[in-house]
Amino acid sequence: MKTTVVIFPMEEEMNELLPKLKEYKKVSYGMIDGIEFKTKRANVFAFVSGVGKTKIGLKIGYLASKLDIKEIYNVGVAGSLVKSIVPLNVVLATKVGYYDVDITAAGNYVLGQMSHEPMYFEADKNNLELIEKINTTLTLKKGTIISGDSFATQKNMTEDFLKNFDNPILVDMESAAVGQCAHDLDIPFTIIRGVSDYIFAESNGNMFEEYLPLSARRAASVLLHLIEDPFVE
């Protein structure tokens, strides 16, 4: 049986999904504890990976040896890189890439490109089209998300640095790793991120803490639209 895998980097993010589910059960696949539930179009396994590229990459690789994965959703929060996208908006990635990879001195690569990989990993186009049909009061956006193993602030995300990438609108710590794993496994992936902070604001760490629960809740709502509502069938 093919399984839709939903990954939350943090417990606080997955906790916003649970009250929205009518029924679920706790299950374990070896090293990974999570929940299973069914929707109108999917058998779903959801779990918390832990924060960062290595954590989420390890868990995806492990699950791929245990499950026949139909698709991967990565759901959580992220920081905005542009003034037009503000906390409580929800963003779906059109493509994802790394901002902390630099092997330009070792060959014909551009900043952000991993060895023997494309610069960007393209998200599931079907879901990007379906999101246009959602009847919601939420503000939904689409665009490039970049990832790295640092909490993004105005000190490490300068405007000059961001010019190296293709108009990124959001930054997080996992999406590019999800994209690379999904690309190498030939599995479609979708990234859904509620905006928790604007990285050029002063003390965006405090903003992150303030908006984390509600931003995660809105991302979870969009997830359920995509995997549950009849319009996607």
N, CA, C and O of each residue as an XYZ file, in Angstrom:
932
protein
N       0.846     -1.197      0.000
C       0.000      0.000      0.000
C       0.878      1.243      0.000
O       1.779      1.372      0.829
N       0.619      2.151     -0.922
C       1.400      3.379     -0.971
C       1.004      4.322      0.160
O      -0.167      4.424      0.523
N       1.995      5.003      0.705
C       1.783      5.858      1.869
C       2.199      7.286      1.564
O       3.270      7.528      1.007
N       1.333      8.238      1.938
C       1.683      9.652      1.918
C       2.404      9.971      3.217
O       1.859      9.742      4.297
N       3.608     10.490      3.129
C       4.418     10.794      4.307
C       4.392     12.298      4.565
O       4.677     13.099      3.675
N       4.046     12.667      5.797
C       4.009     14.072      6.200
C       5.044     14.270      7.296
O       5.031     13.562      8.304
N       5.941     15.231      7.102
C       7.053     15.437      8.029
C       6.995     16.841      8.618
O       6.940     17.835      7.894
N       7.010     16.900      9.941
C       7.096     18.165     10.667
C       8.469     18.229     11.329
O       8.845     17.274     12.009
N       9.224     19.290     11.166
C      10.516     19.378     11.850
C      10.394     19.425     13.373
O      11.244     18.881     14.079
N       9.338     20.074     13.885
C       9.218     20.272     15.327
C       7.897     19.730     15.864
O       6.885     19.707     15.163
N       7.928     19.294     17.120
C       6.729     18.801     17.793
C       5.643     19.869     17.819
O       4.463     19.566     17.642
N       6.044     21.122     18.040
C       5.063     22.212     18.117
C       4.277     22.356     16.814
O       3.114     22.759     16.826
N       4.919     22.025     15.693
C       4.251     22.120     14.397
C       3.257     20.982     14.203
O       2.137     21.208     13.743
N       3.658     19.756     14.550
C       2.751     18.625     14.394
C       1.569     18.716     15.361
O       0.471     18.257     15.045
N       1.788     19.299     16.523
C       0.696     19.432     17.501
C      -0.466     20.253     16.973
O      -1.594     20.109     17.446
N      -0.202     21.119     15.993
C      -1.281     21.925     15.422
C      -2.129     21.127     14.430
O      -3.242     21.539     14.103
N      -1.619     19.995     13.948
C      -2.399     19.122     13.069
C      -3.362     18.235     13.848
O      -4.493     18.021     13.411
N      -2.932     17.722     14.988
C      -3.680     16.671     15.686
C      -5.128     17.035     15.997
O      -6.002     16.192     15.795
N      -5.436     18.252     16.481
C      -6.833     18.570     16.773
C      -7.727     18.616     15.534
O      -8.952     18.578     15.651
N      -7.123     18.698     14.353
C      -7.888     18.768     13.112
C      -8.273     17.380     12.592
O      -9.064     17.270     11.655
N      -7.720     16.322     13.192
C      -7.968     14.960     12.724
C      -9.098     14.321     13.514
O      -9.145     14.430     14.739
N      -9.999     13.659     12.820
C     -11.105     12.972     13.497
C     -10.615     11.719     14.213
O     -11.110     11.357     15.280
N      -9.645     11.078     13.608
C      -9.161      9.813     14.175
C      -7.741      9.545     13.690
O      -7.420      9.791     12.527
N      -6.900      9.044     14.576
C      -5.563      8.620     14.191
C      -5.058      7.624     15.225
O      -5.613      7.511     16.318
N      -4.001      6.905     14.869
C      -3.408      5.959     15.816
C      -1.898      6.141     15.818
O      -1.300      6.499     14.803
N      -1.296      5.892     16.966
C       0.144      5.981     17.086
C       0.784      4.704     16.557
O       0.336      3.599     16.864
N       1.841      4.869     15.753
C       2.562      3.735     15.179
C       4.050      4.030     15.184
O       4.465      5.179     15.339
N       4.845      2.994     15.016
C       6.298      3.142     14.936
C       6.831      2.325     13.770
O       6.384      1.206     13.520
N       7.781      2.895     13.072
C       8.553      2.179     12.076
C      10.010      2.230     12.521
O      10.751      3.149     12.172
N      10.404      1.225     13.299
C      11.769      1.190     13.799
C      12.102      2.415     14.624
O      11.535      2.619     15.697
N      13.015      3.226     14.132
C      13.502      4.391     14.864
C      12.547      5.582     14.824
O      12.800      6.593     15.478
N      11.450      5.477     14.065
C      10.574      6.628     13.859
C       9.198      6.377     14.463
O       8.507      5.437     14.072
N       8.806      7.207     15.405
C       7.467      7.171     15.996
C       6.606      8.236     15.343
O       7.071      9.348     15.092
N       5.350      7.901     15.066
C       4.457      8.865     14.446
C       3.018      8.444     14.569
O       2.660      7.670     15.456
N       2.187      8.955     13.674
C       0.767      8.606     13.664
C       0.350      8.212     12.255
O       0.956      8.630     11.268
N      -0.696      7.400     12.183
C      -1.311      7.048     10.910
C      -2.757      7.496     10.910
O      -3.444      7.399     11.927
N      -3.225      7.989      9.763
C      -4.633      8.322      9.595
C      -4.975      8.238      8.118
O      -4.092      8.223      7.261
N      -6.270      8.182      7.834
C      -6.739      8.090      6.460
C      -7.529      9.337      6.096
O      -8.223      9.916      6.931
N      -7.411      9.738      4.839
C      -8.228     10.813      4.304
C      -8.952     10.266      3.069
O      -8.865      9.076      2.766
N      -9.660     11.138      2.369
C     -10.421     10.710      1.206
C      -9.533     10.257      0.063
O      -9.997      9.568     -0.844
N      -8.269     10.633      0.093
C      -7.398     10.240     -1.018
C      -6.056      9.680     -0.586
O      -5.203      9.424     -1.436
N      -5.839      9.480      0.715
C      -4.486      9.083      1.122
C      -4.476      8.255      2.394
O      -5.304      8.445      3.285
N      -3.525      7.332      2.463
C      -3.127      6.682      3.713
C      -1.884      7.419      4.183
O      -0.869      7.434      3.487
N      -1.956      8.029      5.356
C      -0.953      9.002      5.773
C      -0.170      8.513      6.989
O      -0.741      7.987      7.944
N       1.140      8.696      6.931
C       1.994      8.545      8.102
C       2.652      9.891      8.359
O       3.339     10.425      7.489
N       2.445     10.440      9.550
C       3.002     11.747      9.912
C       3.903     11.599     11.123
O       3.618     10.813     12.027
N       5.000     12.364     11.139
C       5.938     12.256     12.244
C       6.767     13.528     12.359
O       6.743     14.387     11.478
N       7.497     13.629     13.460
C       8.404     14.739     13.718
C       9.825     14.268     13.435
O      10.288     13.287     14.015
N      10.511     14.971     12.543
C      11.850     14.544     12.133
C      12.946     15.056     13.044
O      13.986     14.413     13.185
N      12.726     16.221     13.673
C      13.802     16.971     14.286
C      14.259     18.047     13.312
O      14.007     17.958     12.111
N      14.929     19.056     13.837
C      15.292     20.234     13.047
C      16.595     20.006     12.277
O      17.533     19.399     12.795
N      16.642     20.491     11.058
C      17.887     20.482     10.300
C      17.910     19.475      9.164
O      17.110     18.541      9.122
N      18.849     19.684      8.240
C      18.927     18.893      7.017
C      19.282     17.433      7.285
O      18.706     16.535      6.671
N      20.221     17.190      8.193
C      20.651     15.818      8.448
C      19.547     14.999      9.093
O      19.304     13.857      8.705
N      18.883     15.581     10.071
C      17.788     14.877     10.752
C      16.719     14.441      9.762
O      16.308     13.281      9.748
N      16.270     15.381      8.934
C      15.157     15.061      8.045
C      15.601     14.144      6.907
O      14.835     13.284      6.472
N      16.828     14.321      6.423
C      17.334     13.446      5.381
C      17.482     12.007      5.861
O      17.143     11.068      5.141
N      17.990     11.837      7.080
C      18.125     10.505      7.666
C      16.776      9.813      7.758
O      16.647      8.643      7.397
N      15.761     10.540      8.244
C      14.444      9.930      8.451
C      13.784      9.568      7.117
O      13.132      8.529      7.016
N      13.942     10.401      6.109
C      13.363     10.082      4.803
C      14.024      8.836      4.224
O      13.337      7.946      3.722
N      15.342      8.767      4.290
C      16.040      7.594      3.782
C      15.628      6.323      4.506
O      15.424      5.279      3.885
N      15.507      6.420      5.828
C      15.109      5.256      6.612
C      13.696      4.811      6.243
O      13.454      3.623      6.033
N      12.761      5.761      6.163
C      11.375      5.416      5.834
C      11.255      4.819      4.437
O      10.413      3.952      4.200
N      12.089      5.277      3.517
C      12.033      4.750      2.158
C      12.378      3.264      2.113
O      11.997      2.566      1.174
N      13.101      2.779      3.131
C      13.417      1.349      3.206
C      12.301      0.549      3.876
O      12.303     -0.682      3.841
N      11.348      1.256      4.485
C      10.270      0.595      5.225
C       8.911      0.708      4.547
O       8.069     -0.178      4.690
N       8.691      1.803      3.802
C       7.384      2.093      3.230
C       7.477      2.295      1.727
O       8.525      2.671      1.202
N       6.376      2.041      1.046
C       6.244      2.404     -0.361
C       5.677      3.820     -0.387
O       4.461      4.004     -0.326
N       6.544      4.810     -0.478
C       6.146      6.208     -0.320
C       5.560      6.746     -1.624
O       6.201      6.711     -2.675
N       4.331      7.242     -1.529
C       3.654      7.820     -2.674
C       4.073      9.262     -2.917
O       4.287      9.665     -4.060
N       4.189     10.041     -1.844
C       4.509     11.457     -1.915
C       4.976     11.917     -0.544
O       4.681     11.280      0.467
N       5.702     13.021     -0.513
C       6.210     13.572      0.740
C       5.722     15.008      0.890
O       5.812     15.811     -0.038
N       5.206     15.314      2.071
C       4.858     16.682      2.443
C       5.746     17.094      3.616
O       5.871     16.368      4.602
N       6.352     18.257      3.491
C       7.096     18.835      4.606
C       6.334     20.080      5.055
O       6.153     21.021      4.282
N       5.893     20.075      6.309
C       4.962     21.092      6.801
C       5.523     21.724      8.067
O       5.990     21.024      8.965
N       5.477     23.043      8.134
C       5.957     23.714      9.335
C       5.963     25.219      9.136
O       5.091     25.774      8.468
N       6.952     25.868      9.722
C       7.053     27.330      9.635
C       8.398     27.716      9.045
O       9.320     26.904      8.972
N       8.493     28.992      8.620
C       9.724     29.481      8.014
C       9.745     30.998      8.085
O       8.741     31.632      8.408
N      10.903     31.572      7.779
C      11.073     33.016      7.819
C      10.956     33.652      6.451
O      11.446     33.107      5.461
N      10.303     34.812      6.392
C      10.137     35.525      5.141
C      11.396     36.317      4.777
O      12.064     36.886      5.640
N      11.698     36.338      3.483
C      12.835     37.089      2.964
C      12.416     38.331      2.190
O      13.264     39.095      1.729
N      11.110     38.534      2.047
C      10.617     39.684      1.280
C       9.503     40.374      2.064
O       8.755     39.731      2.800
N       9.404     41.695      1.894
C       8.471     42.474      2.696
C       7.010     42.189      2.360
O       6.131     42.447      3.183
N       6.734     41.663      1.167
C       5.359     41.399      0.769
C       4.786     40.133      1.393
O       3.585     39.882      1.297
N       5.632     39.339      2.029
C       5.176     38.113      2.688
C       5.411     38.270      4.177
O       6.540     38.463      4.628
N       4.320     38.184      4.937
C       4.346     38.546      6.351
C       3.902     37.370      7.206
O       3.321     36.415      6.691
N       4.169     37.428      8.510
C       3.710     36.362      9.396
C       2.225     36.061      9.218
O       1.393     36.954      9.065
N       1.931     34.757      9.244
C       0.610     34.150      9.102
C       0.206     33.933      7.642
O      -0.820     33.302      7.389
N       0.982     34.437      6.670
C       0.816     33.961      5.293
C       1.262     32.504      5.237
O       1.987     32.041      6.118
N       0.831     31.781      4.204
C       1.271     30.407      3.988
C       1.901     30.321      2.602
O       1.339     30.810      1.622
N       3.066     29.698      2.532
C       3.820     29.601      1.280
C       3.997     28.145      0.871
O       4.343     27.292      1.690
N       3.754     27.874     -0.412
C       4.118     26.595     -1.010
C       5.330     26.806     -1.897
O       5.356     27.728     -2.712
N       6.326     25.962     -1.742
C       7.536     26.091     -2.549
C       7.280     25.653     -3.980
O       6.675     24.608     -4.220
N       7.741     26.452     -4.925
C       7.789     26.012     -6.314
C       9.062     25.207     -6.557
O       9.073     24.258     -7.342
N      10.134     25.602     -5.871
C      11.395     24.875     -5.927
C      12.181     25.217     -4.677
O      11.931     26.233     -4.028
N      13.137     24.353     -4.346
C      13.925     24.537     -3.127
C      15.401     24.344     -3.447
O      15.759     23.611     -4.369
N      16.257     25.015     -2.670
C      17.693     24.881     -2.856
C      18.440     25.223     -1.587
O      17.858     25.758     -0.644
N      19.723     24.918     -1.557
C      20.568     25.195     -0.398
C      21.188     26.587     -0.499
O      21.555     27.036     -1.584
N      21.299     27.259      0.641
C      22.077     28.497      0.648
C      23.443     28.298      1.296
O      24.296     29.181      1.212
N      23.663     27.156      1.941
C      24.921     26.954      2.675
C      25.826     25.900      2.031
O      26.688     25.327      2.697
N      25.628     25.649      0.741
C      26.509     24.739      0.001
C      27.394     25.575     -0.922
O      26.898     26.423     -1.664
N      28.692     25.337     -0.873
C      29.623     26.066     -1.734
C      30.753     25.145     -2.157
O      31.721     24.953     -1.422
N      30.620     24.567     -3.366
C      31.704     23.749     -3.927
C      32.168     24.362     -5.254
O      32.648     23.664     -6.148
N      32.013     25.673     -5.351
C      32.367     26.362     -6.594
C      33.851     26.237     -6.932
O      34.231     26.300     -8.101
N      34.685     26.062     -5.914
C      36.123     25.941     -6.172
C      36.506     24.563     -6.691
O      37.626     24.366     -7.160
N      35.573     23.600     -6.609
C      35.898     22.220     -6.966
C      35.426     21.820     -8.362
O      35.629     20.680     -8.779
N      34.807     22.734     -9.078
C      34.332     22.357    -10.407
C      33.348     23.374    -10.947
O      33.258     24.499    -10.455
N      32.615     22.962    -11.963
C      31.670     23.849    -12.656
C      30.329     23.880    -11.919
O      29.320     23.385    -12.422
N      30.333     24.463    -10.732
C      29.135     24.552     -9.910
C      28.851     26.011     -9.576
O      29.741     26.860     -9.623
N      27.576     26.288     -9.234
C      27.199     27.614     -8.758
C      26.955     27.533     -7.262
O      26.733     26.452     -6.717
N      26.997     28.683     -6.602
C      26.775     28.723     -5.166
C      25.417     28.127     -4.839
O      24.403     28.513     -5.420
N      25.406     27.180     -3.901
C      24.171     26.535     -3.496
C      23.949     25.170     -4.115
O      23.097     24.410     -3.655
N      24.711     24.849     -5.160
C      24.509     23.577     -5.861
C      25.331     22.463     -5.234
O      26.540     22.598     -5.046
N      24.661     21.356     -4.909
C      25.330     20.182     -4.361
C      25.946     19.357     -5.485
O      25.440     19.356     -6.607
N      27.035     18.658     -5.187
C      27.728     17.838     -6.174
C      26.786     16.862     -6.876
O      26.052     16.113     -6.231
N      26.820     16.886     -8.216
C      26.032     15.974     -9.051
C      24.526     16.095     -8.813
O      23.782     15.130     -8.985
N      24.095     17.276     -8.421
C      22.669     17.546     -8.232
C      22.315     18.835     -8.965
O      23.189     19.662     -9.225
N      21.019     19.011     -9.304
C      20.613     20.303     -9.872
C      20.719     21.408     -8.830
O      20.777     21.133     -7.632
N      20.743     22.644     -9.281
C      20.780     23.763     -8.345
C      19.520     23.808     -7.498
O      19.585     24.067     -6.296
N      18.363     23.556     -8.126
C      17.082     23.583     -7.419
C      16.340     22.267     -7.634
O      16.511     21.595     -8.652
N      15.519     21.920     -6.658
C      14.670     20.732     -6.738
C      13.225     21.209     -6.878
O      12.735     21.978     -6.051
N      12.546     20.743     -7.936
C      11.219     21.229     -8.284
C      10.138     20.500     -7.484
O      10.124     19.271     -7.413
N       9.230     21.280     -6.881
C       8.138     20.709     -6.094
C       7.036     20.170     -7.006
O       6.997     20.462     -8.202
N       6.146     19.380     -6.413
C       5.049     18.728     -7.137
C       4.153     19.774     -7.811
O       3.477     20.543     -7.128
N       4.147     19.804     -9.125
C       3.370     20.812     -9.863
C       1.866     20.586     -9.728
O       1.092     21.542     -9.789
N       1.442     19.335     -9.544
C       0.007     19.070     -9.393
C      -0.555     19.781     -8.170
O      -1.620     20.394     -8.244
N       0.143     19.706     -7.060
C      -0.332     20.380     -5.852
C      -0.265     21.898     -5.987
O      -1.100     22.609     -5.429
N       0.714     22.390     -6.719
C       0.800     23.835     -6.933
C      -0.383     24.332     -7.753
O      -0.832     25.465     -7.579
N      -0.885     23.489     -8.642
C      -2.086     23.846     -9.400
C      -3.341     23.697     -8.538
O      -4.235     24.541     -8.596
N      -3.411     22.645     -7.751
C      -4.585     22.403     -6.911
C      -4.784     23.490     -5.869
O      -5.915     23.808     -5.498
N      -3.686     24.057     -5.401
C      -3.793     25.071     -4.353
C      -4.564     26.293     -4.839
O      -5.122     27.040     -4.036
N      -4.593     26.493     -6.145
C      -5.328     27.632     -6.702
C      -6.834     27.477     -6.507
O      -7.566     28.466     -6.540
N      -7.304     26.240     -6.303
C      -8.732     25.972     -6.192
C      -9.249     25.985     -4.755
O     -10.451     25.854     -4.527
N      -8.351     26.142     -3.793
C      -8.763     26.103     -2.397
C      -9.617     27.326     -2.064
O      -9.243     28.461     -2.360
N     -10.756     27.076     -1.451
C     -11.636     28.150     -0.987
C     -11.257     28.463      0.456
O     -11.673     27.767      1.382
N     -10.471     29.506      0.636
C      -9.960     29.808      1.970
C      -9.756     31.306      2.139
O      -9.565     32.039      1.168
N      -9.799     31.736      3.373
C      -9.494     33.136      3.687
C      -8.002     33.329      3.950
O      -7.553     34.459      4.143
N      -7.237     32.254      3.959
C      -5.800     32.360      4.186
C      -5.114     33.025      2.990
O      -5.566     32.901      1.852
N      -4.028     33.725      3.266
C      -3.218     34.307      2.197
C      -2.161     33.290      1.790
O      -1.252     32.981      2.559
N      -2.294     32.770      0.563
C      -1.393     31.739      0.061
C      -0.451     32.330     -0.980
O      -0.870     33.102     -1.842
N       0.828     31.961     -0.893
C       1.850     32.428     -1.834
C       2.632     31.225     -2.348
O       2.611     30.153     -1.743
N       3.321     31.414     -3.468
C       4.184     30.377     -4.028
C       5.520     30.996     -4.423
O       5.578     32.149     -4.849
N       6.593     30.219     -4.278
C       7.895     30.740     -4.670
C       9.035     29.864     -4.205
O       8.822     28.766     -3.689
N      10.254     30.360     -4.394
C      11.469     29.619     -4.056
C      11.758     29.686     -2.554
O      11.674     30.750     -1.939
N      12.097     28.541     -1.981
C      12.523     28.469     -0.580
C      13.964     27.972     -0.549
O      14.311     27.008     -1.232
N      14.796     28.634      0.246
C      16.178     28.188      0.419
C      16.382     27.702      1.851
O      15.703     28.146      2.777
N      17.335     26.777      2.013
C      17.521     26.112      3.302
C      18.992     26.028      3.690
O      19.878     25.980      2.837
N      19.227     26.011      4.998
C      20.567     25.818      5.537
C      20.496     25.587      7.024
O      19.456     25.813      7.643
N      21.581     25.143      7.598
C      21.597     24.778      9.017
C      21.952     25.960      9.916
O      22.855     25.872     10.747
N      21.236     27.057      9.739
C      21.381     28.225     10.607
C      20.014     28.882     10.762
O      19.215     28.879      9.825
N      19.740     29.443     11.935
C      18.538     30.265     12.080
C      18.804     31.569     11.347
O      19.788     32.253     11.629
N      17.936     31.915     10.410
C      18.181     33.049      9.530
C      17.875     34.372     10.220
O      16.829     34.535     10.849
N      18.800     35.303     10.090
C      18.633     36.656     10.619
C      19.161     37.642      9.587
O      19.685     37.239      8.549
N      19.022     38.926      9.870
C      19.539     39.939      8.948
C      21.063     39.917      8.871
O      21.631     40.481      7.936
N      21.730     39.288      9.817
C      23.186     39.211      9.789
C      23.685     38.172      8.795
O      24.712     38.384      8.151
N      22.977     37.052      8.657
C      23.452     36.010      7.739
C      22.632     35.909      6.454
O      22.928     35.070      5.604
N      21.607     36.750      6.298
C      20.793     36.770      5.076
C      20.795     38.182      4.505
O      19.744     38.817      4.415
N      21.954     38.672      4.124
C      22.049     40.027      3.600
C      21.481     40.082      2.177
O      21.398     39.062      1.492
N      21.100     41.264      1.753
C      20.548     41.429      0.408
C      21.571     41.040     -0.657
O      21.204     40.435     -1.664
N      22.828     41.370     -0.457
C      23.865     41.001     -1.427
C      24.018     39.486     -1.524
O      24.193     38.943     -2.615
N      23.950     38.806     -0.379
C      24.061     37.348     -0.379
C      22.888     36.714     -1.118
O      23.082     35.777     -1.893
N      21.681     37.210     -0.890
C      20.486     36.616     -1.492
C      20.437     36.796     -3.001
O      19.696     36.086     -3.681
N      21.216     37.734     -3.537
C      21.258     37.928     -4.985
C      21.857     36.727     -5.709
O      21.719     36.612     -6.927
N      22.521     35.831     -4.978
C      23.088     34.632     -5.581
C      22.024     33.613     -5.953
O      22.327     32.639     -6.642
N      20.779     33.812     -5.513
C      19.734     32.813     -5.681
C      18.566     33.389     -6.487
O      18.487     34.596     -6.715
N      17.675     32.514     -6.907
C      16.602     32.874     -7.829
C      15.388     33.412     -7.063
O      14.398     32.706     -6.869
N      15.483     34.664     -6.635
C      14.380     35.355     -5.965
C      13.736     34.531     -4.841
O      12.526     34.307     -4.862
N      14.524     34.080     -3.867
C      13.924     33.309     -2.768
C      13.002     34.181     -1.931
O      13.293     35.351     -1.681
N      11.886     33.600     -1.500
C      10.934     34.347     -0.686
C      10.864     33.848      0.747
O      10.334     34.538      1.617
N      11.391     32.660      1.003
C      11.340     32.079      2.348
C      12.645     31.352      2.620
O      13.336     30.916      1.700
N      12.974     31.229      3.913
C      14.158     30.482      4.319
C      13.794     29.568      5.479
O      13.056     29.959      6.384
N      14.326     28.328      5.444
C      14.101     27.387      6.536
C      15.325     26.491      6.684
O      16.381     26.778      6.121
N      15.182     25.408      7.441
C      16.324     24.550      7.727
C      16.173     23.117      7.196
O      17.003     22.259      7.497
N      15.114     22.851      6.403
C      14.883     21.475      5.964
C      14.473     21.293      4.512
O      14.770     20.250      3.930
N      13.804     22.264      3.907
C      13.127     22.035      2.626
C      14.050     21.511      1.526
O      13.669     20.611      0.778
N      15.260     22.066      1.420
C      16.160     21.626      0.352
C      16.580     20.167      0.537
O      16.742     19.438     -0.441
N      16.753     19.748      1.773
C      17.101     18.349      2.020
C      15.946     17.435      1.640
O      16.164     16.355      1.092
N      14.716     17.860      1.926
C      13.546     17.100      1.493
C      13.538     17.000     -0.027
O      13.313     15.928     -0.590
N      13.789     18.139     -0.686
C      13.806     18.148     -2.139
C      14.859     17.227     -2.726
O      14.587     16.509     -3.689
N      16.060     17.237     -2.158
C      17.121     16.383     -2.684
C      16.793     14.910     -2.482
O      16.960     14.103     -3.396
N      16.329     14.557     -1.287
C      15.969     13.151     -1.021
C      14.856     12.694     -1.962
O      14.929     11.611     -2.543
N      13.821     13.532     -2.105
C      12.701     13.172     -2.970
C      13.152     13.045     -4.425
O      12.723     12.140     -5.140
N      14.015     13.956     -4.853
C      14.544     13.915     -6.219
C      15.309     12.625     -6.466
O      15.110     11.969     -7.489
N      16.185     12.256     -5.531
C      16.995     11.055     -5.707
C      16.167      9.781     -5.610
O      16.521      8.763     -6.205
N      15.052      9.829     -4.854
C      14.151      8.678     -4.719
C      13.059      8.671     -5.780
O      12.285      7.718     -5.864
N      12.988      9.722     -6.590
C      11.955      9.873     -7.622
C      10.549      9.843     -7.012
O       9.667      9.118     -7.472
N      10.372     10.648     -5.967
C       9.098     10.770     -5.265
C       8.673     12.235     -5.302
O       9.493     13.104     -5.008
N       7.420     12.543     -5.651
C       6.984     13.943     -5.632
C       6.964     14.501     -4.214
O       6.683     13.776     -3.259
N       7.265     15.794     -4.079
C       7.260     16.400     -2.750
C       6.570     17.758     -2.791
O       6.542     18.438     -3.816
N       6.016     18.126     -1.645
C       5.343     19.413     -1.480
C       5.813     20.039     -0.178
O       5.850     19.372      0.856
N       6.170     21.310     -0.223
C       6.593     22.046      0.964
C       5.519     23.077      1.300
O       5.160     23.908      0.466
N       5.007     23.013      2.535
C       3.993     23.961      3.010
C       4.542     24.632      4.265
O       4.812     23.962      5.261
N       4.707     25.942      4.220
C       5.305     26.651      5.354
C       4.466     27.865      5.747
O       4.221     28.753      4.931
N       4.033     27.892      6.995
C       3.447     29.099      7.549
C       4.553     30.076      7.884
O       5.601     29.672      8.387
N       4.341     31.351      7.616
C       5.383     32.352      7.859
C       5.356     32.759      9.332
O       4.348     33.250      9.839
N       6.477     32.545      9.999
C       6.557     32.806     11.442
C       7.277     34.111     11.766
O       7.086     34.677     12.842
N       8.111     34.592     10.829
C       8.880     35.807     11.122
C       9.411     36.401      9.833
O       9.474     35.742      8.795
N       9.791     37.664      9.928
C      10.408     38.385      8.823
C      11.863     38.598      9.204
O      12.153     39.288     10.182
N      12.790     38.008      8.437
C      14.161     37.903      8.925
C      14.881     39.239      9.032
O      15.887     39.333      9.735
N      14.393     40.280      8.350
C      15.052     41.575      8.445
C      14.513     42.423      9.591
O      14.958     43.554      9.788
N      13.562     41.887     10.344
C      13.050     42.603     11.510
C      14.032     42.474     12.665
O      14.785     41.504     12.742
N      14.023     43.447     13.555
C      14.822     43.335     14.769
C      14.236     42.225     15.648
O      13.017     42.114     15.783
N      15.105     41.410     16.240
C      14.676     40.333     17.146
C      13.660     39.420     16.487
O      12.599     39.159     17.055
N      13.979     38.920     15.268
C      13.025     38.031     14.619
C      12.903     36.689     15.340
O      11.971     35.925     15.086
N      13.845     36.406     16.238
C      13.707     35.212     17.071
C      12.496     35.309     17.981
O      11.788     34.322     18.182
N      12.252     36.493     18.535
C      11.066     36.705     19.363
C       9.795     36.621     18.527
O       8.787     36.069     18.971
N       9.846     37.167     17.323
C       8.706     37.082     16.414
C       8.386     35.624     16.089
O       7.220     35.229     16.042
N       9.435     34.829     15.864
C       9.270     33.400     15.588
C       8.502     32.718     16.712
O       7.556     31.975     16.451
N       8.894     32.960     17.949
C       8.221     32.335     19.094
C       6.760     32.764     19.173
O       5.891     31.959     19.510
N       6.491     34.020     18.865
C       5.119     34.538     18.964
C       4.193     33.918     17.928
O       3.061     33.549     18.242
N       4.676     33.805     16.688
C       3.801     33.379     15.606
C       3.871     31.883     15.301
O       3.107     31.391     14.471
N       4.772     31.156     15.954
C       4.940     29.732     15.661
C       3.631     28.946     15.722
O       3.314     28.265     14.747
N       2.849     28.996     16.811
C       1.662     28.125     16.867
C       0.640     28.405     15.771
O       0.186     27.481     15.096
N       0.275     29.668     15.589
C      -0.766     29.989     14.614
C      -0.273     29.788     13.182
O      -1.043     29.362     12.321
N       0.988     30.088     12.919
C       1.534     29.856     11.579
C       1.548     28.371     11.253
O       1.213     27.974     10.137
N       1.936     27.546     12.228
C       1.934     26.096     12.033
C       0.513     25.576     11.830
O       0.292     24.659     11.038
N      -0.441     26.154     12.535
C      -1.848     25.740     12.399
C      -2.354     26.020     10.995
O      -3.081     25.208     10.422
N      -1.978     27.154     10.443
C      -2.425     27.498      9.096
C      -1.773     26.596      8.050
O      -2.419     26.213      7.075
N      -0.516     26.258      8.242
C       0.140     25.322      7.328
C      -0.537     23.962      7.371
O      -0.716     23.325      6.333
N      -0.915     23.512      8.564
C      -1.610     22.227      8.707
C      -2.962     22.253      8.012
O      -3.385     21.243      7.450
N      -3.642     23.384      8.041
C      -4.932     23.508      7.355
C      -4.776     23.341      5.847
O      -5.584     22.670      5.205
N      -3.738     23.953      5.284
C      -3.493     23.825      3.855
C      -3.145     22.383      3.503
O      -3.593     21.871      2.477
N      -2.357     21.731      4.337
C      -2.054     20.314      4.132
C      -3.331     19.501      3.998
O      -3.471     18.714      3.062
N      -4.262     19.685      4.926
C      -5.487     18.889      4.906
C      -6.336     19.195      3.685
O      -7.002     18.299      3.165
N      -6.331     20.418      3.221
C      -7.025     20.728      1.969
C      -6.474     19.863      0.835
O      -7.241     19.332      0.033
N      -5.171     19.721      0.767
C      -4.548     19.016     -0.345
C      -4.718     17.502     -0.258
O      -4.842     16.841     -1.289
N      -4.727     16.947      0.937
C      -4.792     15.479      1.034
C      -6.171     14.965      1.389
O      -6.368     13.752      1.461
N      -7.141     15.854      1.617
C      -8.447     15.389      2.086
C      -9.615     15.853      1.238
O     -10.518     15.056      0.986
N      -9.649     17.086      0.787
C     -10.836     17.629      0.138
C     -11.173     16.922     -1.176
O     -10.275     16.505     -1.908
N     -12.476     16.788     -1.472
C     -12.890     16.066     -2.688
C     -12.411     16.702     -3.988
O     -12.286     16.006     -4.996
N     -12.139     18.014     -3.992
C     -11.794     18.658     -5.252
C     -10.500     18.149     -5.853
O     -10.245     18.362     -7.039
N      -9.681     17.481     -5.061
C      -8.417     16.997     -5.600
C      -8.563     15.648     -6.299
O      -7.609     15.167     -6.910
N      -9.729     15.038     -6.219
C      -9.899     13.710     -6.801
C     -10.268     13.805     -8.288
O     -10.452     12.781     -8.946
